[in-house]
Amino acid sequence: EDQPGSFLIPCGAGLRIHNKRQRFHHTLAEMIWSEADWEKEGYVNGRKTSINLCSLERPHMRAFWFSAFAFFICFFMWFDIPPLMATLRKPKCEDPTGDICTACFTNFPDILGDAMAKDKGCKVCSPFNDGIGMGCGGIGISASDASTTTIVSVAFTIIIRIICGPVADGLGVRLTYTCMLIVLCIPGFLAVFVQDFGQLLVVRALIGLIGGSFVLTQLWTTLMFHSNIVGLANATTAGWGNLGGGAALVVIALCFGGFKSSGYDNNTAWRASLAWPPCVVFLTGFAIYFLSDDCPYGNYTELKKRKAEQATDEPDDGGGDPTAEPASIAGRSLKIAASNWRVWILFVVYMFCFGLELVVNGQISLYLSQAFAMSQQEGALVGGCFGLTNLFARSFGGWMSDYAYKRWSVRGRIWSLFLQTIMEGILMLIFTHGTYETYGPGGALAVLIFWGITVQATEGGTYGLVPFVEPSAVGGVAGIVGAGGNTGALVGNTMVKYMKVRPAFAGLGWLTICAGFLVTLIHMPGHGSMFCAPEPPKEEEQMKPAAGKPAGGEPAQYLPYAQPMMTSQQMFTVNQAAPQQGSAQAQQAMMMVNGQPMMPMQPQAMPHPGAAPMYGYGMPVGAPMVMQQPGM
């Protein structure tokens, strides 16, 4: 019988309400997946083996789209000031009722004409003329000041790129990304209110820190996608994120033009154009926190909490401290990556691909305005075509790396990166040797686009190789290599400041070719180099299972932050000793390092040398190891 005060809901309606609540909770709740959830076609050790662009399913494709969009809007805000630099260089406007403007209005009856806007003494009374070198409404900075702010903007990113990768290894990409976006949207808002060079310098330096989002994007996709597709996944998310730089040149220029068409003066138009990007950055940070996951098995905090609860009921299994502090994990990741000389070769290569892209994004609009007599809006639109090649070119570079990997293993990835870098340097030299008379605006645009394609392809090829260099510390590797891009931008912008643009770009082209030849020195344990075959395998020996842990029969238990971490050379030694059958069939083994069971920092078996790892969580105790072959 019905109790007093109760009410009935029809069965069908009640079920619909219950299902809606379940779906809402499923969307926002902390979620944890087990190994069994990914024991199906299309997944290997929890990682997805394909990219479904039409899907937003958690956790893989949700992370794919969030990482791409977050980097896009970060890059957009990072480079939303350069397309307005010609306006910022205009002097501040004087009071139209003051003595200066009163005299100017007398001498120039047509107060909206170009004559007064060009006059050195009266341009401060022409707030609506946005021609190059005409009118007022800026903050009165010089060309040298503009270059200095650009240099500082990219220099500050070097620090955070080195730090945020290892930090994400400890805290998780999701939480690290959220904190970065919510905190660094603040200087984006402050940019609207700058009044002089000093304030602009500080604001651009702080905004430059948001460039560290690139490292987080690369870590996230490396964690979610298998080695057969990780090059394309990394390149696509980074390429579409880098698209924000080109989009900023175009969109901000159009916003400025739209505000001017609506009757706003120069000062109000440029400030209004900078007001909305930080709002999008702020909202994206909250969305990432509530709607995404760190890895295929859930979020770091929840997995760590579960392990801590299990540790109170189970004896020590030799896997290290499951509650290790994220800071200690970050330090180890950075130390291991920094001690690998191959990482520093990729650092140099990335200096002269992504670093050059940053130089172009910061300088091309002003350069085209000066060299080709284009207006601010025209220079921004043409220069934006360079950045818009990210829409496909970086993915193309990643696809080239993946294709070469399937055909020739890791040596194929090295060859791919070498060819991409050399071609980039050659096209850069071709671009810098052209003039207005020899190329014309159309020819310059065509060469600029082809050069942009090779730049983005080289970036994709670089991060196609990054996960294979030091599998135990991918966060540290990604951070150091990413910092190389900003180091290159610092070098390039400094050269542009103290040299003419054409000689500086020509010098960078020759340095790019030199960086390409450095790639020939890369030698991967177990895979060889471009010209050297891999080492012959050592005598095979069976690996012994960990003491007290049966080979099977018990459900796998994940150990976050397992210790110790192995270097790439230790991984090679372990895999040489592991049983090999010459096929892609699963092999069961437990890794032993210094007499103790070794569990890598990823929820998967120890890969063969050169296989892309996943980082952040331990090997399931007692779970089988899956030995992957290239191309799987």
FENPE-V484101 format. One record per residue. RES is the residue in one letter. PHI is phi in radians with two decimals (* if undefined). Layout:
RES_PHI, RES_PHI
//
This chain:
E_*, D_-1.26, Q_-1.41, P_-1.01, G_1.48, S_-1.49, F_-2.46, L_-1.81, I_-1.99, P_-0.92, C_-0.97, G_-1.12, A_-1.15, G_-1.09, L_-1.15, R_-1.13, I_-1.10, H_-1.10, N_-1.15, K_-1.11, R_-1.15, Q_-1.10, R_-1.13, F_-1.13, H_-1.14, H_-1.11, T_-1.32, L_-1.74, A_-1.28, E_-1.18, M_-2.04, I_-2.27, W_-1.95, S_-1.87, E_-1.06, A_-1.12, D_-1.14, W_-1.92, E_-1.48, K_-2.69, E_-1.09, G_1.71, Y_-2.41, V_-2.32, N_0.92, G_1.53, R_-1.66, K_-1.37, T_-1.75, S_-2.61, I_-2.02, N_-1.89, L_-1.13, C_-1.57, S_-1.97, L_-2.10, E_-1.15, R_-1.39, P_-1.67, H_-1.19, M_-1.28, R_-1.09, A_-1.13, F_-1.01, W_-1.29, F_-1.13, S_-1.12, A_-1.20, F_-1.23, A_-1.07, F_-1.17, F_-1.03, I_-1.27, C_-1.15, F_-1.13, F_-1.07, M_-1.18, W_-1.07, F_-2.06, D_-1.50, I_-1.50, P_-0.90, P_-1.17, L_-1.81, M_-1.11, A_-1.09, T_-1.31, L_-1.10, R_-1.31, K_-1.17, P_-1.22, K_-1.18, C_-1.39, E_-1.57, D_-1.10, P_-1.10, T_-1.67, G_-1.37, D_-1.12, I_-1.08, C_-1.21, T_-1.07, A_-1.19, C_-1.15, F_-1.15, T_-1.27, N_-1.34, F_-2.20, P_-1.00, D_-1.46, I_-1.23, L_-1.75, G_-1.40, D_-1.29, A_-1.06, M_-1.23, A_-1.17, K_-1.56, D_-1.11, K_-1.04, G_-1.54, C_-1.86, K_-1.07, V_-1.24, C_-1.93, S_-2.11, P_-1.32, F_-1.84, N_-1.45, D_-1.89, G_-1.16, I_-1.11, G_1.36, M_-2.13, G_1.31, C_-2.39, G_2.07, G_-1.70, I_-2.09, G_1.30, I_-1.55, S_-1.60, A_-1.08, S_-1.14, D_-1.09, A_-1.07, S_-1.13, T_-1.11, T_-1.13, T_-1.16, I_-1.09, V_-1.13, S_-1.05, V_-1.41, A_-1.18, F_-1.14, T_-1.21, I_-1.01, I_-1.10, I_-1.24, R_-1.19, I_-1.19, I_-1.44, C_-1.22, G_-1.10, P_-1.07, V_-1.09, A_-1.14, D_-1.05, G_-1.63, L_-1.60, G_1.80, V_-1.12, R_-1.03, L_-1.19, T_-1.11, Y_-1.11, T_-1.04, C_-1.07, M_-1.07, L_-1.20, I_-1.21, V_-1.30, L_-1.47, C_-1.26, I_-1.11, P_-1.09, G_-1.11, F_-1.18, L_-1.15, A_-1.05, V_-1.16, F_-1.90, V_-1.13, Q_-2.15, D_-2.68, F_-1.09, G_-1.04, Q_-1.16, L_-1.11, L_-1.08, V_-1.13, V_-1.12, R_-1.18, A_-1.10, L_-1.23, I_-1.10, G_-1.04, L_-1.09, I_-1.24, G_-1.13, G_-1.12, S_-1.06, F_-1.05, V_-1.09, L_-1.13, T_-1.08, Q_-1.17, L_-1.13, W_-1.11, T_-1.28, T_-1.08, L_-1.24, M_-1.68, F_-2.14, H_-1.30, S_-1.10, N_-1.26, I_-2.31, V_-1.14, G_-1.10, L_-1.18, A_-1.10, N_-1.07, A_-1.17, T_-1.21, T_-1.13, A_-1.21, G_-1.14, W_-1.21, G_-1.24, N_-1.04, L_-0.97, G_-1.06, G_-1.13, G_-1.18, A_-1.12, A_-1.09, L_-1.03, V_-1.38, V_-1.18, I_-1.13, A_-1.09, L_-1.21, C_-1.08, F_-1.04, G_-1.09, G_-1.14, F_-1.14, K_-1.14, S_-1.15, S_-1.46, G_1.80, Y_-1.35, D_-1.39, N_-1.02, N_-1.07, T_-1.24, A_-1.14, W_-1.27, R_-1.20, A_-1.15, S_-1.16, L_-1.62, A_-1.38, W_-1.59, P_-0.99, P_-1.11, C_-1.12, V_-1.17, V_-1.05, F_-1.05, L_-1.15, T_-1.12, G_-1.04, F_-1.16, A_-1.10, I_-1.07, Y_-1.12, F_-1.59, L_-2.13, S_-2.41, D_-2.38, D_-1.22, C_-2.64, P_-1.07, Y_-1.89, G_2.14, N_-1.77, Y_-0.98, T_-1.09, E_-1.24, L_-1.17, K_-1.17, K_-1.11, R_-1.13, K_-1.14, A_-1.09, E_-1.17, Q_-1.21, A_-1.16, T_-1.29, D_-1.88, E_-2.17, P_-1.22, D_-1.07, D_-1.82, G_1.41, G_-1.55, G_1.62, D_-1.32, P_-1.26, T_-1.90, A_-0.96, E_-1.18, P_-0.97, A_-1.10, S_-1.21, I_-1.14, A_-1.09, G_-1.11, R_-1.15, S_-1.06, L_-1.18, K_-1.13, I_-1.13, A_-1.13, A_-1.18, S_-1.49, N_-1.69, W_-1.14, R_-1.14, V_-1.06, W_-1.33, I_-1.18, L_-1.13, F_-1.00, V_-1.17, V_-1.05, Y_-1.24, M_-0.98, F_-1.88, C_-2.21, F_-1.18, G_-1.03, L_-1.16, E_-1.09, L_-1.13, V_-1.08, V_-1.13, N_-1.03, G_-1.49, Q_-2.06, I_-1.15, S_-1.10, L_-1.17, Y_-1.10, L_-1.15, S_-1.13, Q_-1.45, A_-1.38, F_-2.07, A_0.95, M_-1.52, S_-1.24, Q_-1.00, Q_-1.19, E_-1.14, G_-1.09, A_-1.18, L_-1.16, V_-1.19, G_-1.11, G_-1.11, C_-1.08, F_-1.06, G_-1.21, L_-1.20, T_-1.13, N_-1.06, L_-0.98, F_-2.41, A_-1.22, R_-1.18, S_-1.08, F_-1.08, G_-1.10, G_-1.15, W_-1.13, M_-1.02, S_-1.11, D_-1.12, Y_-1.10, A_-1.13, Y_-1.15, K_-1.17, R_-1.49, W_-2.31, S_1.09, V_-1.14, R_-1.04, G_-1.12, R_-1.12, I_-1.14, W_-1.06, S_-1.06, L_-1.13, F_-1.04, L_-1.13, Q_-1.10, T_-1.17, I_-1.10, M_-1.11, E_-1.06, G_-1.10, I_-1.12, L_-1.18, M_-1.15, L_-1.13, I_-1.09, F_-1.12, T_-1.30, H_-1.53, G_-1.47, T_-2.24, Y_-1.06, E_-1.27, T_-1.48, Y_-1.77, G_1.32, P_-1.02, G_-1.16, G_-1.14, A_-1.09, L_-1.11, A_-1.11, V_-1.14, L_-1.06, I_-1.20, F_-1.11, W_-1.10, G_-1.05, I_-1.08, T_-1.21, V_-1.09, Q_-1.17, A_-1.11, T_-1.14, E_-1.07, G_-1.10, G_-1.17, T_-1.11, Y_-1.41, G_-1.28, L_-1.67, V_-0.92, P_-1.15, F_-1.71, V_-1.32, E_-2.49, P_-1.05, S_-1.46, A_-2.54, V_-1.09, G_-1.07, G_-1.11, V_-1.11, A_-1.07, G_-1.16, I_-1.16, V_-1.12, G_-1.06, A_-1.13, G_-1.04, G_-1.04, N_-1.27, T_-1.10, G_-1.09, A_-1.15, L_-1.11, V_-1.11, G_-1.11, N_-1.18, T_-1.16, M_-1.10, V_-1.11, K_-1.18, Y_-1.76, M_-2.23, K_-1.24, V_-1.05, R_-1.12, P_-1.09, A_-1.13, F_-1.14, A_-1.11, G_-1.09, L_-1.15, G_-1.10, W_-1.17, L_-1.14, T_-1.11, I_-1.09, C_-1.09, A_-1.10, G_-1.08, F_-1.25, L_-1.13, V_-1.06, T_-1.12, L_-1.47, I_-1.17, H_-2.20, M_-1.79, P_-0.97, G_1.52, H_-2.28, G_1.40, S_-2.33, M_-1.03, F_-2.02, C_-2.11, A_-1.23, P_-1.13, E_-1.13, P_-1.13, P_-1.15, K_-1.32, E_-1.08, E_-1.25, E_-2.57, Q_-1.28, M_-1.59, K_-1.54, P_-1.26, A_-1.13, A_-1.09, G_1.43, K_-2.11, P_-1.19, A_-1.17, G_-2.78, G_1.76, E_-1.86, P_-1.15, A_-1.22, Q_-2.16, Y_-1.45, L_-1.99, P_-1.09, Y_1.04, A_-1.11, Q_-2.15, P_-1.52, M_-1.64, M_-1.77, T_-1.44, S_-1.09, Q_-1.21, Q_-1.11, M_-1.06, F_-1.08, T_-1.10, V_-1.08, N_-1.24, Q_-1.13, A_-1.48, A_-1.29, P_-1.17, Q_-2.14, Q_-2.05, G_1.26, S_-2.49, A_-1.62, Q_-1.18, A_-1.16, Q_-2.00, Q_-1.87, A_-2.85, M_-2.05, M_-1.35, M_-2.16, V_-2.23, N_0.97, G_1.40, Q_-2.09, P_-1.13, M_-1.89, M_-2.13, P_-1.18, M_-1.44, Q_-2.59, P_-1.43, Q_-2.77, A_-1.32, M_-1.10, P_-1.32, H_-1.14, P_-0.96, G_1.71, A_-1.34, A_-1.26, P_-1.65, M_-2.06, Y_-2.11, G_1.93, Y_-2.41, G_-1.48, M_-1.24, P_-1.05, V_-1.14, G_1.44, A_-1.50, P_-1.25, M_-1.61, V_-1.82, M_-1.58, Q_-1.64, Q_-1.85, P_-0.98, G_1.62, M_-1.28
//
